[in-house]
Amino acid sequence: VWQPTEPDPTGLASIEAWRVEAGLLNVEPAIALDVSAPDWPLPAIRCDAIFNANLIHIAPWSVATGLLEGAGRIMQAGGLLFLYGPFKVDGAHTSPSNAAFDESLKRRDPRYGIRDLEEVLEVAARNDLVWQETNDLPANNKLIVFRRA
């Protein structure tokens, strides 16, 4: 069972329209969620995994830390967190296109930017999220996998 979340009302409406059109019985109606909030208004369901795509670079760092803190709070032991998007490695961009994208993000909002993988791993570890693997994907993106201790 999937529980979509989205902080923006327009995004919530879009998710709901796609959900209804698809007619999938294992996808719940989307709920509003600001991952940087200290409490997440999620229903009382078992949380085995969290999948997050293209968020932490298009948001302030507090959103990234909030996501990792929240995942550490709500996932049961053994649960998986998947983070998809671009990352810097050892403080360096993995491609010229990611460097240009990072600059465009920072022009949009100085709080945005491609995050350093090592900083993400450090915050995850403080929240009982153990790094499992890093997968290189197309368009210079990565899929980072954590397991809840």
PyMOL commands that set and color helices and strands:
alter all, ss='L'
color gray80, all
select helices_A, chain A and resi 9-22+61-74+96-108+117-126+138-140
alter helices_A, ss='H'
color red, helices_A
select strands_A, chain A and resi 5-6+31-32+49-53+80-85+87-88+115-116+129-137+141-148
alter strands_A, ss='S'
color yellow, strands_A
deselect
rebuild
show_as cartoon
